[in-house]
Amino acid sequence: MKNLQEMKGKKHFRTFVILLAGMLLLSTAVYANYDSANGYSNGKAALKYLALKADDFTGQAEARLSIDGKTFIKTGYDVERAGKAMNTRNYSYYYDEDGELRDSDDRYYYEDGSMYYSYDPNSNSYYGWESNGVSGKGFLGADEIVPGSSEAKAVRFVELLADTLVGDLKNNVVMTGENDGIKHYSVSLSKGQVPEFVNAGLSFVFTASNNSLYDYDNNMVTYEDYNQSIRDYVYAHYDEETAKAVCAYYMGWYDSEAQALRFGGKTEVTIPMTQEEYDAMMDVYNRDNEAWQKLDEIYNEACNYYESILQDEYDGKGVLEIRADGSMEHYDTYAEYKKANSYDYYEDNIMMLLGDDPYVEEAILNFSLDKEGRLVDVAASGTLSGRDREGEKHSFTMDIDAAFSDYGCTVPAAFDPSGKQDMSQVW
């Protein structure tokens, strides 16, 4: 079982990735103003068309996040769209500090107007079900926007907001060339050119987030193996049958091969009880409300036991680590606990690395439009830097590359089930 800190860390990590991507697009967009070829207006129109209206095109987009020069995450989205038929691929790869792949997800989706297929290349299996085809239009699959509707007003609001942010900034977009009807544009800004409100906004968000993490994390109980700790407590304080019932009901699930109730954790502890024995035990408790209440009391008592140690012996301050072997270690601060455990700061504290006052170091945006004013390619890069609470500088760079082609002539590939395992009936 993952403890609350780990789940909290992942939530903040996802928030950071979204924030960094938004920073990149915002900080470059505010400088993409009018040049002699109306680069800002043309670029905005091309983006709106692709996102909301195009229904026949091919596209590939990939984003990469690097932490202190090392790639940490790579995620992408590929699409082939033609009317009601559409194929997509969503993939994400996660890397550790040494550049080794630690986790990945890769999925393909096919929709041909009558069937929808979801294919997992890792297991070489797929699911399929009937479908009426793709609804909506554009890269985002948006429904038709009716003038005067709330959707139309939302689009207009975003447009006006972008125009307002542009303000008086002029002549920062440069048309770098034109060939075969393709116009190429480039926009860049350095640390000194970033509008004050951008860095002020970043400072506000990061300060609030980091203070929340430090305030929470400085006072907590963390477990190497939560289930093992709960099991050890109930077996040490109650008779075997009662302890078995608590563990089996609150933390167990049935393993048909091992014929034993098993609950999660690094130790993979099993409860010596068959499914039949478990059902019989539950039948008894289902007829005895007081017995159920007693189980609840015991489980809650076990859950609160180590919290009470932190409160009674350490005045509720610091981090109390409960290890799988039953031993305990107290740390005065969360930082001391993390250092002692060689923490993975990528997961738990990604926003803390940049401190309370991160700043945009640089941002670059290059894009091309065809003779009809449609997006051909996009290449963007932005770096956010800051110092952690020990004064060490860290930099995060987001790179985005995208290419779009075959407007009006895309032919999505048909799904081929040959040699693949059909899991439709199982699902």
C-alpha positions as CSV (number, residue, x, y, z in Angstrom):
1,M,0.0,0.0,0.0
2,K,1.4,3.3,-0.9
3,N,1.4,5.8,1.9
4,L,-0.4,9.2,1.8
5,Q,2.9,11.0,1.2
6,E,3.6,9.1,-2.1
7,M,0.1,9.8,-3.4
8,K,0.4,13.5,-2.4
9,G,3.7,13.7,-4.2
10,K,2.4,12.4,-7.4
11,K,-0.5,14.9,-7.3
12,H,2.0,17.7,-7.0
13,F,4.2,16.3,-9.8
14,R,1.2,16.2,-12.2
15,T,0.4,19.8,-11.2
16,F,4.0,20.8,-11.9
17,V,4.1,19.2,-15.4
18,I,0.9,21.0,-16.4
19,L,2.2,24.3,-15.0
20,L,5.5,24.0,-16.8
21,A,3.8,23.3,-20.1
22,G,1.4,26.2,-19.6
23,M,4.4,28.5,-18.7
24,L,6.1,27.6,-22.0
25,L,3.1,28.2,-24.2
26,L,2.0,31.4,-22.4
27,S,5.4,33.0,-22.2
28,T,6.1,32.5,-25.9
29,A,2.6,33.3,-27.0
30,V,2.7,36.8,-25.4
31,Y,5.6,37.6,-27.7
32,A,4.1,36.2,-30.9
33,N,2.8,39.6,-32.0
34,Y,2.1,41.2,-35.3
35,D,4.9,41.1,-37.9
36,S,4.6,42.1,-41.5
37,A,2.9,38.8,-42.2
38,N,0.5,38.9,-39.2
39,G,2.2,36.0,-37.5
40,Y,0.2,36.2,-34.3
41,S,-3.2,36.3,-35.9
42,N,-2.3,33.7,-38.5
43,G,-0.8,31.4,-35.9
44,K,-3.8,31.8,-33.6
45,A,-6.2,31.0,-36.5
46,A,-4.2,27.9,-37.5
47,L,-4.3,26.6,-33.9
48,K,-8.0,27.2,-33.6
49,Y,-8.7,25.4,-36.8
50,L,-6.6,22.4,-35.9
51,A,-7.9,22.1,-32.4
52,L,-11.6,22.6,-33.1
53,K,-12.5,22.2,-36.8
54,A,-10.1,20.0,-38.8
55,D,-11.5,16.5,-39.4
56,D,-9.1,15.1,-42.0
57,F,-5.4,15.3,-41.1
58,T,-2.4,13.4,-39.7
59,G,-0.5,14.6,-36.6
60,Q,2.3,13.7,-34.2
61,A,3.1,15.5,-31.0
62,E,5.6,14.8,-28.3
63,A,6.7,16.5,-25.1
64,R,9.8,15.8,-23.1
65,L,10.6,17.0,-19.6
66,S,14.2,17.2,-18.5
67,I,15.4,17.7,-14.9
68,D,18.9,19.1,-14.5
69,G,19.7,18.0,-18.0
70,K,18.4,14.4,-17.7
71,T,15.2,13.3,-19.4
72,F,12.6,12.3,-16.9
73,I,9.4,11.9,-18.9
74,K,8.5,11.6,-22.5
75,T,4.9,11.6,-23.6
76,G,3.2,11.7,-27.0
77,Y,0.0,11.6,-29.0
78,D,-0.2,10.5,-32.6
79,V,-3.4,10.8,-34.7
80,E,-4.8,9.9,-38.1
81,R,-8.3,11.4,-38.6
82,A,-10.7,11.3,-41.6
83,G,-14.3,11.9,-40.9
84,K,-15.7,9.4,-38.4
85,A,-12.6,7.2,-38.6
86,M,-9.7,8.0,-36.3
87,N,-6.6,6.1,-35.1
88,T,-4.6,7.4,-32.1
89,R,-1.6,6.4,-30.1
90,N,-1.0,7.7,-26.5
91,Y,2.4,6.9,-24.9
92,S,4.4,7.9,-21.9
93,Y,7.9,6.8,-20.7
94,Y,9.3,7.6,-17.3
95,Y,13.0,7.5,-16.5
96,D,15.0,7.5,-13.2
97,E,17.9,9.7,-12.3
98,D,20.3,7.3,-14.1
99,G,18.4,7.5,-17.3
100,E,17.0,4.0,-17.0
101,L,13.4,3.4,-18.0
102,R,11.3,2.7,-14.9
103,D,7.7,2.8,-16.2
104,S,5.8,3.2,-19.4
105,D,2.4,3.1,-21.0
106,D,1.6,2.7,-24.7
107,R,-1.9,2.4,-26.1
108,Y,-3.3,2.4,-29.6
109,Y,-7.0,3.2,-30.4
110,Y,-8.8,2.5,-33.7
111,E,-12.2,3.7,-34.7
112,D,-13.5,3.0,-38.2
113,G,-17.1,4.1,-38.0
114,S,-18.6,0.8,-36.9
115,M,-16.1,-0.7,-34.4
116,Y,-13.8,0.7,-31.7
117,Y,-10.6,-1.1,-30.8
118,S,-8.2,-0.6,-27.9
119,Y,-4.8,-2.3,-28.4
120,D,-2.0,-2.9,-25.8
121,P,1.3,-3.8,-27.6
122,N,2.9,-4.9,-24.3
123,S,0.4,-7.7,-23.8
124,N,-0.4,-8.0,-27.6
125,S,-4.1,-7.9,-26.6
126,Y,-7.1,-5.8,-27.6
127,Y,-10.7,-5.0,-26.7
128,G,-13.3,-4.3,-29.4
129,W,-16.9,-3.0,-29.3
130,E,-19.4,-1.4,-31.6
131,S,-19.2,2.3,-32.3
132,N,-20.9,4.8,-34.5
133,G,-17.6,6.5,-35.2
134,V,-15.8,9.6,-34.0
135,S,-17.9,12.5,-32.9
136,G,-16.7,16.1,-32.9
137,K,-13.9,17.7,-34.8
138,G,-10.4,18.8,-34.5
139,F,-7.3,17.6,-32.6
140,L,-9.3,17.8,-29.4
141,G,-12.4,16.0,-30.8
142,A,-14.6,19.0,-29.9
143,D,-18.3,19.1,-30.7
144,E,-19.5,21.6,-33.3
145,I,-19.4,25.0,-31.6
146,V,-22.7,26.9,-32.0
147,P,-22.5,30.7,-32.1
148,G,-23.8,32.1,-28.8
149,S,-23.3,28.8,-26.9
150,S,-21.3,28.6,-23.7
151,E,-18.6,26.8,-25.6
152,A,-18.4,29.6,-28.1
153,K,-18.2,32.2,-25.3
154,A,-15.4,30.1,-23.6
155,V,-13.4,30.1,-26.8
156,R,-13.9,33.8,-27.2
157,F,-12.8,34.4,-23.6
158,V,-9.6,32.5,-24.1
159,E,-8.9,34.5,-27.3
160,L,-9.4,37.8,-25.6
161,L,-7.3,36.8,-22.6
162,A,-4.4,35.9,-25.0
163,D,-4.8,39.2,-26.8
164,T,-4.8,41.1,-23.5
165,L,-1.6,39.4,-22.4
166,V,0.0,40.4,-25.7
167,G,-0.6,44.0,-24.8
168,D,1.8,46.4,-26.4
169,L,4.5,43.8,-27.2
170,K,5.3,44.2,-30.8
171,N,7.7,42.9,-33.5
172,N,8.9,39.9,-31.5
173,V,7.9,37.3,-34.0
174,V,10.2,36.9,-36.9
175,M,9.3,35.3,-40.2
176,T,12.5,33.4,-40.8
177,G,11.8,32.2,-44.4
178,E,9.3,31.0,-47.0
179,N,9.7,28.1,-49.4
180,D,7.1,26.2,-51.5
181,G,4.3,28.3,-49.9
182,I,5.4,27.3,-46.3
183,K,6.0,30.3,-44.0
184,H,8.4,29.8,-41.1
185,Y,8.1,31.9,-37.9
186,S,10.3,32.1,-34.8
187,V,9.7,33.7,-31.4
188,S,12.1,33.8,-28.4
189,L,12.6,35.5,-25.1
190,S,15.3,35.5,-22.4
191,K,15.0,35.9,-18.7
192,G,15.1,39.7,-18.8
193,Q,12.2,39.8,-21.3
194,V,9.7,37.8,-19.3
195,P,6.8,40.0,-18.1
196,E,6.8,40.5,-14.4
197,F,3.3,39.0,-13.9
198,V,4.6,35.6,-15.2
199,N,7.3,35.3,-12.6
200,A,5.0,36.8,-9.9
201,G,2.4,34.1,-10.7
202,L,5.0,31.4,-10.6
203,S,6.2,32.6,-7.2
204,F,2.7,32.6,-5.8
205,V,1.9,29.1,-7.0
206,F,5.2,27.6,-5.9
207,T,5.3,29.3,-2.5
208,A,1.8,28.1,-1.7
209,S,2.5,24.5,-2.8
210,N,5.9,24.2,-1.1
211,N,4.6,25.7,2.2
212,S,1.7,23.1,2.0
213,L,4.2,20.3,1.5
214,Y,6.5,21.4,4.3
215,D,3.7,22.1,6.8
216,Y,2.2,18.7,6.2
217,D,5.3,16.6,5.8
218,N,7.0,17.9,8.9
219,N,4.5,16.1,11.1
220,M,3.6,12.6,10.0
221,V,3.9,8.8,10.4
222,T,5.3,6.9,7.4
223,Y,5.5,3.2,6.9
224,E,7.9,1.0,5.1
225,D,5.1,-1.6,4.8
226,Y,1.8,-0.3,6.2
227,N,-0.1,-3.6,6.1
228,Q,2.8,-5.5,7.8
229,S,2.8,-3.0,10.6
230,I,-1.0,-3.3,11.1
231,R,-0.8,-7.1,11.0
232,D,2.0,-7.1,13.6
233,Y,0.0,-5.0,16.0
234,V,-3.2,-7.0,15.9
235,Y,-1.4,-10.3,16.2
236,A,0.6,-9.0,19.1
237,H,-2.5,-7.6,21.0
238,Y,-5.3,-10.0,20.2
239,D,-6.0,-13.7,19.8
240,E,-5.1,-15.4,16.5
241,E,-8.7,-15.8,15.3
242,T,-9.6,-12.2,15.9
243,A,-6.3,-10.9,14.3
244,K,-6.9,-13.2,11.4
245,A,-10.4,-11.8,10.9
246,V,-9.2,-8.2,11.0
247,C,-6.4,-8.7,8.5
248,A,-8.5,-10.9,6.2
249,Y,-11.4,-8.4,6.0
250,Y,-9.7,-5.0,6.1
251,M,-6.6,-5.8,4.0
252,G,-7.1,-9.1,2.3
253,W,-8.1,-10.5,-1.1
254,Y,-8.4,-14.1,-2.2
255,D,-5.6,-15.7,-4.3
256,S,-7.3,-18.6,-6.1
257,E,-3.9,-20.3,-6.8
258,A,-2.5,-20.2,-3.3
259,Q,-5.9,-20.8,-1.7
260,A,-5.1,-18.2,0.9
261,L,-6.1,-14.7,1.7
262,R,-3.3,-12.4,0.8
263,F,-2.9,-8.7,1.5
264,G,-0.5,-6.3,-0.2
265,G,2.8,-5.0,0.9
266,K,6.5,-5.7,0.3
267,T,6.3,-8.9,2.4
268,E,3.4,-10.4,0.6
269,V,2.0,-11.8,3.8
270,T,-0.7,-14.4,3.5
271,I,-3.5,-15.2,5.9
272,P,-3.9,-19.0,6.3
273,M,-7.6,-19.1,5.3
274,T,-9.3,-20.6,2.3
275,Q,-12.2,-18.9,0.5
276,E,-14.7,-21.2,2.1
277,E,-13.3,-20.4,5.6
278,Y,-13.4,-16.7,4.8
279,D,-17.0,-16.9,3.6
280,A,-18.0,-18.8,6.7
281,M,-16.3,-16.2,9.0
282,M,-18.1,-13.4,7.2
283,D,-21.4,-15.1,7.5
284,V,-20.9,-15.2,11.3
285,Y,-20.0,-11.5,11.5
286,N,-22.8,-10.5,9.2
287,R,-25.3,-11.9,11.8
288,D,-23.5,-10.2,14.7
289,N,-23.5,-6.4,14.6
290,E,-21.5,-6.1,17.9
291,A,-18.8,-8.3,16.5
292,W,-18.5,-6.1,13.4
293,Q,-18.2,-3.0,15.6
294,K,-15.5,-4.8,17.6
295,L,-13.5,-5.5,14.4
296,D,-13.8,-1.8,13.4
297,E,-12.5,-0.7,16.8
298,I,-9.5,-3.1,16.6
299,Y,-8.6,-2.0,13.1
300,N,-8.9,1.7,14.0
301,E,-6.9,1.1,17.2
302,A,-4.1,-0.4,15.1
303,C,-4.2,2.4,12.6
304,N,-4.0,5.0,15.4
305,Y,-1.3,3.3,17.5
306,Y,1.7,4.8,15.8
307,E,0.1,8.2,15.5
308,S,-0.3,8.2,19.2
309,I,3.4,7.4,19.7
310,L,4.3,10.5,17.6
311,Q,1.9,12.6,19.6
312,D,2.8,11.3,23.1
313,E,6.6,10.9,22.8
314,Y,7.5,13.6,20.2
315,D,4.7,16.2,20.8
316,G,3.4,15.4,17.3
317,K,6.4,16.9,15.7
318,G,8.7,15.5,13.0
319,V,8.5,12.3,11.0
320,L,8.1,8.9,12.7
321,E,9.2,6.1,10.3
322,I,7.8,2.6,11.0
323,R,9.9,-0.1,9.5
324,A,8.7,-3.5,8.3
325,D,10.7,-5.3,11.0
326,G,8.9,-3.4,13.7
327,S,11.6,-0.9,14.6
328,M,11.0,2.8,14.6
329,E,13.0,5.9,13.8
330,H,12.1,9.5,14.5
331,Y,13.4,12.5,12.4
332,D,13.1,16.1,13.5
333,T,12.3,17.3,10.0
334,Y,10.9,15.9,6.8
335,A,14.2,16.9,5.0
336,E,16.2,14.7,7.4
337,Y,13.8,11.8,6.8
338,K,14.1,12.1,3.0
339,K,17.9,12.3,3.1
340,A,18.2,9.3,5.3
341,N,16.0,7.3,2.9
342,S,17.7,8.4,-0.3
343,Y,14.4,9.8,-1.5
344,D,13.3,10.0,-5.1
345,Y,12.8,13.8,-5.4
346,Y,11.4,13.4,-8.9
347,E,8.3,11.8,-7.5
348,D,7.8,13.4,-4.1
349,N,9.2,16.9,-4.3
350,I,9.5,18.1,-7.8
351,M,8.2,21.6,-7.1
352,M,10.4,21.9,-4.0
353,L,13.5,21.7,-6.1
354,L,12.7,25.1,-7.7
355,G,12.1,26.8,-4.4
356,D,9.6,29.5,-3.9
357,D,10.7,31.9,-6.6
358,P,11.3,30.0,-9.9
359,Y,11.8,32.1,-13.0
360,V,11.5,31.6,-16.8
361,E,15.1,31.4,-18.0
362,E,14.3,31.2,-21.7
363,A,11.6,30.2,-24.1
364,I,11.6,29.6,-27.9
365,L,8.8,28.9,-30.3
366,N,9.2,28.0,-33.9
367,F,6.2,27.2,-36.2
368,S,5.3,26.9,-39.8
369,L,2.1,27.5,-41.8
370,D,1.2,26.2,-45.2
371,K,-0.3,28.4,-48.0
372,E,-3.8,27.8,-46.6
373,G,-2.7,29.0,-43.2
374,R,-2.7,25.6,-41.5
375,L,-0.1,24.4,-39.0
376,V,2.7,22.3,-40.5
377,D,5.0,22.0,-37.6
378,V,5.7,23.3,-34.1
379,A,9.0,23.2,-32.1
380,A,8.9,24.8,-28.6
381,S,11.3,24.8,-25.7
382,G,11.2,26.5,-22.3
383,T,13.4,26.4,-19.2
384,L,12.3,27.1,-15.7
385,S,15.0,27.5,-13.0
386,G,15.2,28.1,-9.3
387,R,17.0,27.2,-6.1
388,D,15.9,24.7,-3.5
389,R,16.0,25.4,0.3
390,E,19.6,24.4,0.5
391,G,20.6,26.9,-2.2
392,E,21.3,24.4,-5.0
393,K,20.1,25.5,-8.5
394,H,17.9,23.2,-10.6
395,S,16.5,23.6,-14.1
396,F,13.6,22.0,-15.8
397,T,13.2,22.1,-19.5
398,M,10.1,21.2,-21.5
399,D,10.6,20.5,-25.2
400,I,7.6,20.1,-27.5
401,D,7.7,19.0,-31.1
402,A,4.7,18.5,-33.4
403,A,4.1,17.9,-37.1
404,F,0.8,18.0,-39.1
405,S,0.2,16.8,-42.7
406,D,-2.1,15.2,-45.2
407,Y,-4.9,17.7,-44.6
408,G,-7.9,16.5,-46.6
409,C,-6.3,13.2,-47.7
410,T,-5.5,11.2,-44.6
411,V,-6.4,7.5,-44.8
412,P,-6.4,6.0,-41.3
413,A,-4.9,2.5,-41.2
414,A,-7.4,-0.3,-40.4
415,F,-6.9,-2.3,-37.2
416,D,-5.5,-5.8,-37.9
417,P,-6.4,-8.3,-35.2
418,S,-4.2,-11.1,-36.7
419,G,-1.9,-12.7,-34.1
420,K,-3.4,-10.6,-31.3
421,Q,-5.4,-11.9,-28.3
422,D,-9.0,-10.8,-28.2
423,M,-10.0,-9.9,-24.6
424,S,-13.4,-8.4,-25.5
425,Q,-15.4,-11.3,-23.9
426,V,-13.2,-11.2,-20.8
427,W,-13.8,-7.5,-20.4
